[in-house]
């Protein structure tokens, strides 16, 4: 099984645009991404992604940088290290850098999330204090909304409101997540769905350290739930531990729920791979000066899954078709996917390929526009490898 397809790195937040009304051939043997050499010709990638060049691959940049492509090919890069957002024009020149660490409106308390663009007019940026800041596309602060639960994801709607997926504490060995619609004009919200789960099975290993507690999650436990908003404001909720996809549609002011199933074939995780994980975890504990006996918790029933997730990423195309990126044992098949319509009809399967670049092991969400894809990519054998690409799609 390829190490890349099993990678558990944190994904780089990608916003991608593709295009025209020209349909994509989901049954093509492969869909080739061809970068446009004229895109962002003046960008200084070594400076913009300096943290990536100091690390071994894109995990650091993926954790600390988020990228959004805006109207007229404006590029917005959020940097969690410096608590700033940088705006590039369509040539790659830096137009402005704004933001700073702080608790005032327009400032970022901690780990700001770049959530998207509201109605092509406002940048949406949230943090783990329940604060949602709005800026215009020139980087000027507009307003802040504060909600009283922890947002796990914020999703702008064409209606001008926002969907917030969040966590609400509950008593006992349980956890509850909620879905709410937030009114931009008033800042008020209404919960329209909630799920309470029992945490009976072990999902984390908590280890007391000198001044804190270090917590390790179970393999493939991060990013299980994936949310996407369609171009007509329908909400797709998917849990990659199952084959069921839930769709929320707002009718007469209320959200109605429907569902369909996908037909994926999860790959079984062998005992050898579990043993390798156990040994690597032991070595990591030893390297960090922690008690290696905690590694035995990896072998607790229910901690390590028997199968890989059904998919590792869900992406929507311009017709709101769902692309489920799946794990694979095939050599050199790093970005394979299955495609389904919004009503659950299977459309085909293919894969993305790109020469001279890596798209990072966990791809983000695509938007299709004008026949192109915008995506961060790692240029192979380059001293400043991480950059943003504009690509044509060519069926092989």
N, C-alpha and C positions, 0 to 999 in steps of 0.2 A: 504494500500500500504506500503510495507516494507521500513523503513528508509534507509536501506543499498542500495536498488536498486535505491533510489532517491538521493543518496549522490552526492554533488557537489564539493567534495574535488578535489584538484589538483592531478593528477595521478603521480605515481612514474614511471620514465622512465625505462621500462623493455626491455631487449633484451633476447629472449628465443630461445632455440634450441631443436628440436625434431627430430625424425627420420627415420631411414632406408628408403627403398623404400616401406616399408609395409604401405598399405593404412589405413587411419583412418575411422572407421565406424561412419559416421555422423548421422546415425539413431539409434545408441546405446542409451539406456535410459539415460546413463551417461558415461562419460570418466573419470576414476579415475586417479589422479596423485599420484604416490607412491614415496616418497622421498628416495633417496639412502643415507643410514646412513654413508657411507664411504667418502662422498664428503666434501672437505675442512675441514678435521678433526681438523686442528690446528688454524682455524680462531677465532679471539677474537671479537665476534659480539658486545659485550658490548662497546668495544673501537671504533670499526669501525662505529657503528651506535649510538654513544652516544647521539646525539641530539634527536633521536627518543625516547630513554628511559626517557627523561625529559619532554616529551609532552604527550598529551592524544591521542594516536594512531599515524598513519603514515603520517599525512598531512605534518608535518614539515619535516620529512625525505624525503618524496616524492618531496617536493619543493626544498630542499637544497641538495639532493643526487641523482645522476644518476648512473646507473649500466649498464655495457656492459660485455658480456662474449666473449672473444676473442679466437683465435686459441689455441689449446692444453689446453683449459680450463683455460687460464689466465683470471683473473677477474680485471676489471678496475672500480674504484669507484671515481666519480667526486664529490667534496664537494664545493658548492657555498659559504658556510660560510667562508672557509679558502682559497678559490681560488686555490685549489690543486687537483691533481689526484693521487690516490694510486693504485699500482699494487700488486695483490696477485698472488702467484704461485698456482699450482693445489692442494697443500696441505692446502692452506689458510694462509701461512706465507706472511708477507709484504716484497716485494722485493724492492720497491722504492716508495717514494712520491715526486712529482715534481709540479712545477707551483707556481705562486704568483700573487698578484694583481699588475697591472701596465699597461702601455700603449705601452710598447716595444714589438717587435715580440716575441712570446712565452709566453707572459704574458696575464692575463685576466682582461679586463677593468671592466666588471660587468656582473653578471648573466650568466656565461659561460654555453653553451649548449653542451652536449656530443652527437655528431651527428652520430657516428658510426665508422666503420673501412673501409678504402678504400683499396680494393684488398687484404685484410688480411695482410696489411703491415703498414698502417698509421692510427693513431688515428686522427679523425676530430673533432675539437672543435671550436665553433663559439661564438660570443657575440653580444650584441645589437648595437655595433658600426660598423657592417658590416665587421668585421675582422674574417677570418677563419684561424686558426692555425693548423699545421700538426706536429705530433710527431711520431717517430717510436715506435714500441711496447716495447722498453726498456725505453721510456719516454724522449728520446732526441729530442730537437726541430729540425725540418727539414726546414720548410718554412712557410710564411704567405701570404695569399691572402686577399686583401681588395676590397669589392664591394661598389658601391655608392648608395645602397638602403638598407633598414633594413630587414635582413633575419628573416622570421618567422619559417623556417625549412630548414635544409641542409641535402641532401640525397646522399650518395656516390653511384656511379655506378660501375658495373663490368668493364666498358670500361676504367675506370681510371679518368673519369670526375665526376662532381657533378651536381645534380639538386638543385636549390635554389628557394624556394617559399618565396616571400618577399612582403613587403608593400611599396608603392610609394605614397607620399603625392600628393593630387590634390586640386585644388581650390574649394571653395564652400562646400556644405553639401554632399560630396561624399568621397568615399574611393576606392583605386585601389590596387589590388593584382596582382602580376606577377609571371610567371614561367620562369626560365632561366636555361640554361645549362652553367656551368662554366668549362673552360678548366684548368685542373690542371697544365699543363706545362707552360701556358702563363698567367693565371689569368684573361683572358678576358672572357666575357660572351655574350650570345645571348638570348634575350627574345623570347620565342616561343608561349606564351599565356598570355593574361591579361584580367582581369574582373574589370569593374568599377561599383560600387554599390551606390545607393542613401541611405542616412541615415535619411530618413524622419521619420521613426518610432523611438520612444524613445528606446535606447538600453543601456544607462548608466545614472546614477544619480550622478552628480557632486556637491559636497558640499564644500563651502569655509571653510577652517580651519584657525588656527592662522597664520601659516607660509606656508601653501600649500593648495592644493585642493585634497580632498579625493573623489575617484571615485568608484562607485559600478556598476558592470555589471548586466544586466538582467539575470534572472534565465536561466540556460542552454545555455547562449550565448557564453560561452567559449568553445573552442575545437569543433566548428561546422564543420570546414573543416578538413578532415583527408587525408593525403597523404601517399602512400606506393609505394615502388619500388619492382618489381618482380625480380626473379633471372636472367631473361634475359633482364633487364633494361627497362621494360615497366613501365609507371607511372600510378598509379591509384589515382584519385582525387574524393573524396566523401564528400558531405555535408549532415550531418545527419538530417537536416531539410527537406530533400527531399528523394525520393526513387530512384533517378537517380545516377548511378555510371559512371564516365567518365574515359576512358582509352586512354593514349597517347602512340603511338608506333612510333619509329623512323624508317623511310623507306627512303633510299637513301639520308640520311643527313637531312631530314625534319620530324617533328613530325606530325603524322596523328591522328585525334581524332575520337573515337567511343564511344558508350555508351550502357548500359543496365540498366534495372530496377529490383529492388528487391521487394518482396511482404511481407513487414513487416506490423504490425498492431500497430501503436503508441497508447499508453495508454492516455486516456483523463484525464486531471488534473481537479479535482473537485473544487468547490467554497470553500469548507472547507480547502483544502490544500493551496489555494491562501490566505485565511484569516490567516492561521497559519504563512505563510511566511511574510505577512504584519505585524502581531503582533511581530514576532521574529525580523524583521528588525527595527521596532520601538524601541524595547528593546535594540537592539545593538546600535542604535544612542544615546539613553539616557545614556547607560553605557559609551559611549565614549565622553559624554559631547557635543553632536551635536544636532542641532535643529530637534526635532522629526517631525516637519511639513513636512520635506523632505520625510517621509515615504508615504505621500499621492501620490507621484509620482509613486509608485509601482502600483497604481490603474489606471494609464493612459492607454488608449487604445493602445494595441500593445506591452506594456512592458512585461507583463506576458503571456507566450504562453498558448494556450488552450490544447495542447498535449505535452507529452514528446517527445524528439527526436526519430527518427526511431531506433537508436542504439547509444551506447556510445563509442564503440571502434570497429575498423576494424583491423583484423589480417590476415596475409597470412601464409599458410602452405607451405610445401616443394614442392608442385606441383602448387603453386601460386593460390590455391583456396582461396576464401575470406570468412573469418569467421566474421560475424556481431554480436557483443555482444549486446543483447537487454535487455531493462527493462522488468520486469515481476512482476506480482502480486502473483505468486506462493510462498508459504512458502519454505524456505531453497533452493531456486533456485537462487543463486547469480551470477552464471557465465554461463547463458544460451546463446546460439548462434544459428544463422542460417548460413548454408554454401552454397556458390554458386561457380561455376566454373568461370574462368576468362572471359568466353563468356556469363555469365549470367544464366547458367543452375542451377536450384535448386538441391542441393545434399542431403539435409536433415537438421535436427536440433537435437541438443543434449545439454549437459552442462558439464562443468568441475566440478569435486568434489575433495576435498582434506581433509583428516582427520587430525585434530590437528593443522591446520594452516588456516590463512586467506590470500588470494592473493591480498588484498587491493581492494577497491570497483571499481577502474578504472584500468583495466588490460592494459598492454602495448602490443607491437608487438612481435609475435612469429616467430622464425625460426626453421625449423624442421631438425634435424641431429642426426643420429646414434641412433634413438629410444628413445631419452630423451628430457625432457623439463628443461630449466634453468630459474628460476624465483625467485625474492625476495618474501619472505613470512613472515607473522607474526606468530610466534609460540605462541599458546595460553597458558596463565598462566606461562609465563617465564619472568625472570627479564631482560633478553636481548632478546626481542621478534623478532626483525627484523633481517633476515639473508637471504642468497642466497641458494636456493635449486636446486638439480638435481633430476628430477623425471622421472620414467617410466610412460607410458600411458597404462592403462588397461581398456578395454571396459566392462561395467557391463551388 
